[in-house]
Amino acid sequence: MNTSSEHSDLFDICIVGAGMAGATIAAYLAPKGIKIALIDREYTEKRRIVGELLQPGAVQTLKKMGLEHLLEGFDAQPVYGYALFNGDNRFSISYNTDDSTNHHGVGLHNGRFLQTIRKDVLKNATVTQIHGTVSELIEDEKNVVTGVKYREKHTREYKTVNAKLTITSDGFFSNFRKDLSNNVKTVTSFFIGLVLKDCQLPYPNHGHVFLSAPTPFICYPISSTETRLLIDFPGDKAPKKDEIQQHIADKVAPFLPEEFKECFANAMAENDFKVMPNHYMPAKPVLREGAVLLGDALNMRHPLTGGGLTAVFNDVYLLSSHLLAMPDFNNPKLLHEKLELYYKDRYHANTNVNIMANALYGVMSNDMLKQGVFEYLRKGGSKSGGPITLLAGLNRNPIQLIKHFFSVALLCISNLSGKNKMSLANVFNIVKDAFCIIKPLAVNELRPSSFYKKNTQH
Ligand SMILES: Cc1cc2nc3c(=O)[nH]c(=O)nc-3n(C[C@H](O)[C@H](O)[C@H](O)COP(=O)(O)OP(=O)(O)OC[C@H]3O[C@@H](n4cnc5c(N)ncnc54)[C@H](O)[C@@H]3O)c2cc1C
């Protein structure tokens, strides 16, 4: 094995993975004069079904970092809220419950967005682009991470990069999270993705959520002519080809509103499905000198609520704010303190995003609670306005989330009397189901720092 140290320079930061997290933090830090080595195994545009809906919280954080221009120039679409469908009933909720705010999300092609971010990063003279696959973290005799070893794509040679900080943002199949965390990931379900072309959405520029089917499915615009349809396939085993067709025929087609029938039939005829696992992985980082986790390598949640990039950008901003508060990268003790603060602060930023994603997925898989959510949101006012700001990633107060969650459970209980089903057993079942959904999430995600913003100076 040939290990040559081509990069004799000492970088401030080495970023493993130029995906959504790695490229975005490079785009934010590089113009500030920080010397960065950016490594990815592939720089060509990918066709992915992930990260295509940015909630307003993600858009707002991009704006805070001065990076909102990266959403321009590739036919991304504004998203103004959600529409919910249940049987013959439908209604929409705006992200802006009154005229005092102007929040919106964005629907886009993830591959095009990522290429735009990367192009912006590579304009900076402070960035060295490396095309290769990282194989290991390098440590000194005190176990401090001092850089990485990688195999260069074109020469197939093994080389090293030395840096004062290594950010591992190598995505959901991360090779390095085992060195930097005690994370345990579980597959909650799969998403089957297909593209509907030239579909006139009943609520243009809105996310659409369909609740009548046994398992949820959602859609949203990703360009001016394309709509992404994501269909949940429950369980931890990926669907086989024939299972995909069967699942869609039984559990999606009969529940699609009339407006979708033609574009859906055309999409089915194209037979171009993509399947991705949906993970839940609470963050359990182990503080280690010289290295830090970012993005899906650190933390994952169910994608039903489109919260992934809200959390990723929150983390990019928090970690960057702490790093930028240092005069330079030459004080390892100070750097270590900053990494510790980042891991603490991110609870406040991401607790609601994480709980909301998996709690809503749990609720959607429970008939009684699902009906309760639909009716609760349909009441409007604070009953729709509160939950939509939580979903949007704009409200970080966990008390609000817990309040709305249990209000839905109470509504389900009060509905029992209307249906002549009021009995101790039914009440008990609703309360038990609600607790079974929320308790493990609260244990994993809630910390004292979830409730207040303590360490950040911004
Ligand atoms: C089905 C699905 C749908 C989703 N939809 C949404 C959505 O609508 N909205 C939303 O906000 N979030 C969504 N998410 C979540 C979101 O996509 C992720 O949170 C986000 O992409 C994570 O970014 P990342 O940078 O951590 O990982 P990635 O974007 O996957 O980047 C990882 C990078 O690391 C590189 N890499 C990996 N290993 C190595 C190595 N050894 N050496 C060099 N390079 C390496 C890869 O090539 C890649 O470029 C979805 C997730 C799923 C599964």
Ligand as a Chemical Component Dictionary entry (heavy atoms), coordinates in Angstrom:
data_LIG
# 
_chem_comp.id                   LIG 
_chem_comp.type                 NON-POLYMER 
_chem_comp.pdbx_formal_charge   0 
_chem_comp.three_letter_code    LIG 
# 
loop_
_chem_comp_atom.comp_id 
_chem_comp_atom.atom_id 
_chem_comp_atom.alt_atom_id 
_chem_comp_atom.type_symbol 
_chem_comp_atom.charge 
_chem_comp_atom.model_Cartn_x 
_chem_comp_atom.model_Cartn_y 
_chem_comp_atom.model_Cartn_z 
_chem_comp_atom.pdbx_ordinal 
LIG C1  C1  C 0 -35.837 8.945  1.686  1  
LIG C2  C2  C 0 -35.318 10.201 2.326  2  
LIG C3  C3  C 0 -35.924 11.407 2.024  3  
LIG C4  C4  C 0 -35.468 12.579 2.627  4  
LIG N1  N1  N 0 -36.112 13.739 2.342  5  
LIG C5  C5  C 0 -35.740 14.872 2.977  6  
LIG C6  C6  C 0 -36.425 16.091 2.716  7  
LIG O1  O1  O 0 -37.346 16.166 1.903  8  
LIG N2  N2  N 0 -36.015 17.194 3.395  9  
LIG C7  C7  C 0 -34.982 17.169 4.288  10 
LIG O2  O2  O 0 -34.672 18.212 4.880  11 
LIG N3  N3  N 0 -34.306 16.024 4.537  12 
LIG C8  C8  C 0 -34.661 14.891 3.903  13 
LIG N4  N4  N 0 -33.967 13.734 4.128  14 
LIG C9  C9  C 0 -32.757 13.776 4.988  15 
LIG C10 C10 C 0 -31.586 14.473 4.270  16 
LIG O3  O3  O 0 -31.508 14.029 2.938  17 
LIG C11 C11 C 0 -30.272 14.180 5.012  18 
LIG O4  O4  O 0 -30.439 14.595 6.355  19 
LIG C12 C12 C 0 -29.087 14.905 4.383  20 
LIG O5  O5  O 0 -28.923 14.571 3.025  21 
LIG C13 C13 C 0 -27.818 14.536 5.161  22 
LIG O6  O6  O 0 -26.700 15.177 4.604  23 
LIG P1  P1  P 0 -25.219 14.586 4.856  24 
LIG O7  O7  O 0 -24.281 15.591 4.303  25 
LIG O8  O8  O 0 -25.076 14.176 6.260  26 
LIG O9  O9  O 0 -25.167 13.269 3.985  27 
LIG P2  P2  P 0 -25.052 13.169 2.392  28 
LIG O10 O10 O 0 -25.746 14.315 1.736  29 
LIG O11 O11 O 0 -25.496 11.783 2.060  30 
LIG O12 O12 O 0 -23.502 13.331 2.096  31 
LIG C14 C14 C 0 -22.526 12.394 2.456  32 
LIG C15 C15 C 0 -21.356 12.556 1.495  33 
LIG O13 O13 O 0 -20.245 11.814 1.986  34 
LIG C16 C16 C 0 -19.600 11.184 0.890  35 
LIG N5  N5  N 0 -18.873 10.036 1.449  36 
LIG C17 C17 C 0 -19.367 8.993  2.144  37 
LIG N6  N6  N 0 -18.383 8.170  2.545  38 
LIG C18 C18 C 0 -17.230 8.706  2.089  39 
LIG C19 C19 C 0 -15.862 8.315  2.190  40 
LIG N7  N7  N 0 -15.484 7.211  2.843  41 
LIG N8  N8  N 0 -14.921 9.080  1.589  42 
LIG C20 C20 C 0 -15.270 10.211 0.922  43 
LIG N9  N9  N 0 -16.552 10.627 0.810  44 
LIG C21 C21 C 0 -17.526 9.892  1.379  45 
LIG C22 C22 C 0 -20.741 10.817 -0.063 46 
LIG O14 O14 O 0 -20.277 10.633 -1.387 47 
LIG C23 C23 C 0 -21.654 12.033 0.099  48 
LIG O15 O15 O 0 -21.362 13.044 -0.864 49 
LIG C24 C24 C 0 -34.377 12.545 3.544  50 
LIG C25 C25 C 0 -33.768 11.323 3.844  51 
LIG C26 C26 C 0 -34.232 10.160 3.246  52 
LIG C27 C27 C 0 -33.596 8.858  3.595  53 
# 
loop_
_chem_comp_bond.comp_id 
_chem_comp_bond.atom_id_1 
_chem_comp_bond.atom_id_2 
_chem_comp_bond.value_order 
_chem_comp_bond.pdbx_ordinal 
LIG C1  C2  SING 1  
LIG C2  C3  SING 2  
LIG C2  C26 DOUB 3  
LIG C3  C4  DOUB 4  
LIG C4  N1  SING 5  
LIG C4  C24 SING 6  
LIG N1  C5  DOUB 7  
LIG C5  C6  SING 8  
LIG C5  C8  SING 9  
LIG C6  O1  DOUB 10 
LIG C6  N2  SING 11 
LIG N2  C7  SING 12 
LIG C7  O2  DOUB 13 
LIG C7  N3  SING 14 
LIG N3  C8  DOUB 15 
LIG C8  N4  SING 16 
LIG N4  C9  SING 17 
LIG N4  C24 SING 18 
LIG C9  C10 SING 19 
LIG C10 O3  SING 20 
LIG C10 C11 SING 21 
LIG C11 O4  SING 22 
LIG C11 C12 SING 23 
LIG C12 O5  SING 24 
LIG C12 C13 SING 25 
LIG C13 O6  SING 26 
LIG O6  P1  SING 27 
LIG P1  O7  DOUB 28 
LIG P1  O8  SING 29 
LIG P1  O9  SING 30 
LIG O9  P2  SING 31 
LIG P2  O10 DOUB 32 
LIG P2  O11 SING 33 
LIG P2  O12 SING 34 
LIG O12 C14 SING 35 
LIG C14 C15 SING 36 
LIG C15 O13 SING 37 
LIG C15 C23 SING 38 
LIG O13 C16 SING 39 
LIG C16 N5  SING 40 
LIG C16 C22 SING 41 
LIG N5  C17 SING 42 
LIG N5  C21 SING 43 
LIG C17 N6  DOUB 44 
LIG N6  C18 SING 45 
LIG C18 C19 SING 46 
LIG C18 C21 DOUB 47 
LIG C19 N7  SING 48 
LIG C19 N8  DOUB 49 
LIG N8  C20 SING 50 
LIG C20 N9  DOUB 51 
LIG N9  C21 SING 52 
LIG C22 O14 SING 53 
LIG C22 C23 SING 54 
LIG C23 O15 SING 55 
LIG C24 C25 DOUB 56 
LIG C25 C26 SING 57 
LIG C26 C27 SING 58 
# 
